[in-house]
Amino acid sequence: MQKPTIALAFSGGLDTSYCVPRLAEQGYDVHTVYVNTGGASAAELAQIRAQAVAVGAVEHYEVDARQSVFDRFVRYLIQGNVLRGEVYPLSVSAERTQQALSVVEVAQRIGAAAVAHGSTGAGNDQVRFDIAIRVLAPGLKIVTPIRDESLSRDQAIAYLEARKLPVPPKASAFSINKGLWGTTWGGGWTHDTWAPPPAELLDPPANAPTPRDVVVGWDRGVPVTLDGKAFDGADLIGAVSDLCEAYGVGHNIHVGETALGIKGRIGFEAGAAIVLIAAHRELEKLVLTKWQTFWKDHLSRFYGDRLHEGHYFDPALRDIEALITSSQERVVGETRVRLAPGRFLVTGTRSPFSLMDRSVATYGEENRLWTGDEARAFARIGAIPSLLAARVAEKGR
């Protein structure tokens, strides 16, 4: 009797390495799928493939999804200035949803009966994978050995060692997720809110270059050039990431709500995300009206929260994407960023659609569209709501 085929979202780490032989024991032909969402070198891709084969994968697939991550998610995260808790740039959220999308595509292509992932029962990734798979392929069974067995990392290591299967390097340490939109650290020190991060997150590199300026060019809210050179979206993110890594820019710690309602803590390095969002926001300040900014910020925060918690497929997010896209029509121009060891500063913005027009007025100095008497009347009328409230409060004393 032919075994059913299962497509396993495979990272090459401990949990998914455990899943391969465990699923084989449960009667599946295990096909591993590595979805490259950024951050993996050719050598690392080869190592992941070797690990999959070594632990028993029948077939291993690689999907290059870097540009898909940019086009489907990152562009909106930049345009929306999305930072969860005003700190964290959703480095993992978007990539997990794309990984689920790509794994389902492979599963359907190879005629799989089920899809598996290595998420535990305690984190956000299980929700992101499960929701995406149920929406995209409701007929596929979802199998989750780590979650179902409540397996600890030590138990997974012991299982592989007992069968003389290779244990991934650093399997007993904390987990690291590296992708296009940043790298996150979980486990170990992140479980203690008083524990400091390791040195690589705490201090800029000792050999960091001297400070320098870089200029990012923007077209409708999307970064398209770096120092005058045009890049595709994913490649531009990679180039900015390399610069920020050299300077140790974009390191931080985030504590926030998880999809399951508990608090979680992570460390992250996301230089490109932090720098580009800051630069984009400064350009927006120059070209958007007050109320464009107000409503876009409110809806973008909701957008980020829904994406973070696995609800990318809700139609409301398509509506918000349409508003974000409309708001970016005039977010065109350049931003200049000074990079220095451990820090950065957006030092200049310019745009053909700038609303900061010196021919109209210079803040705090002079104006040409109104007189001093008109300004006095404006301020007098502006005080009316607060004046009426103060009078009512006085009567009540």
Residue, then its C-alpha position, 0 to 999 in steps of 0.5 A: m500500500q502506497k504511503p500518503t505524502i506529507a509536505l513539511a515546512f522545513s527550516g533545518g532547525l531542531d523541531t523540523s528535523y525531529c518532525v521528519p523521522r517522526l512523521a515517517e514513523q507515523g506512515y508518511d512519505v515526508h517531503t520537506v519544503y524550505v521557503n527562502t524568505g531572505g537571509a539564507s546564503a548558498a552555503e546555508l541552503a546547501q546545509i538545510r538540504a543536507q539536513a533534510v536528506a540526512v534525517g530522512a526526507v524523501e524529497h526536498y524542495e526550495v522555494d525562493a519567496r524573497q520578492s513575494v514577501f516584499d510585494r505581498f507584505v513588506r511594501y505595505l509594512i513600509q508604506g504603513n510605517v508598521l511597528r508593533g508596540e511602536v518598536y517591532p517591525l513584524s520581522v517574522s509575521a509576514e514571512r510565516t504567512q508567505q511560508a504557509l502560502s508556498v508550502v501549500e503550493v508545493a503540497q498541491r503540486i505533489g499531490a500531498a494528503a497533508v501538510a505539517h509544520g514544527s510549531t509548538g503549542a505556545g507561540n504565534d507561528q502555529v496560528r499563522f500556519d494553521i489559519a493560512i492552510r485552512v483558508l488556502a487548502p481546507g482539504l489538507k490535513i494539518v499535522t503538528p508533531i511538536r505541538d501534539e506531543s508537547l515536546s521539549r527541545d531536550q526530548a527532541i535532541a534525545y530522540l534524534e541522538a537515539r536514532k543516530l540522526p544529526v542534531p542541528p548546530k546550536a539546537s539546545a540554545f535559543s531559536i533564531n529566525k532570519g529573514l528578509w525583514g529582520t532576524t529575531w531571537g527567542g528562548g533563553w534570555t528572552h524568557d526573563t524580562w530582566a535578563p540582558p541580551p547577548a553582546e551581538l545585540l547589545d553592542p555595535p561591532a567593534n570594527a564598524p565603519t566611520p559614519r556615512d550618509v546614504v540616500v534612499g529614493w522613493d516612488r509612491g511610498v516604495p524604496v526603489t534606489l539606494d545612492g542613485k542605484a536602482f534595485d528590485g524591492a527584495d534586493l534593496i532591502g538586502a543592501v540596506s540590511d548589509l549596511c545596517e549590519a556593518y554599523g550595528v543599527g536596528h537592534n532592539i527588544h520587544v515585549g508584547e501581546t501574542a496571538l494567544g493572549i499571553k506576553g512574549r519577549i523577543g530580541f531582534e536585529a532589523g536594520a533595514a526595517i527600522v531605517l526605511i520605516a523611519a525614512h518613509r515616515e519623514l517623507e510622508k510628513l512632507v507630502l501628506t495632509k494631517w488627516q491622511t496621516f491620521w487615518k492611515d496611521h490608525l488603519s495601518r496599526f490595525y493592519g499590522d496587528r491582524l497580520h501579526e496574529g495570522h489574520y492576513f486573509d481577512p478581506a478588511l486587510r485588502d481594503i486597508e491596502a487599497l487605502i494605503t496605496s491611494s495615500q502613497e500617490r505623492v510619497v515620491g522623493e528622496t531621504r538622506v540617512r546618516l549611519a553611525p555605529g549603533r545609531f542612525l538619523v534621517t537628516g534630510t527629505r525632499s519631494p516634488f510634492s512637498l507641502m512645506d512651501r516657503s512661498v506661502a509661509t515660514y514657520g515661526e517667521e513670516n506668512r504671505l497667505w494671511t494677515g496678523d489680524e486674520a491669525r488673531a481671529f483664527a486663534r480666538i475662534g479656536a479657543i471657543p470649545s475649550l472656553l465654553a467647557a471652562r465656563v461650564a466647569e466653573k458653574g458647577r463649582 
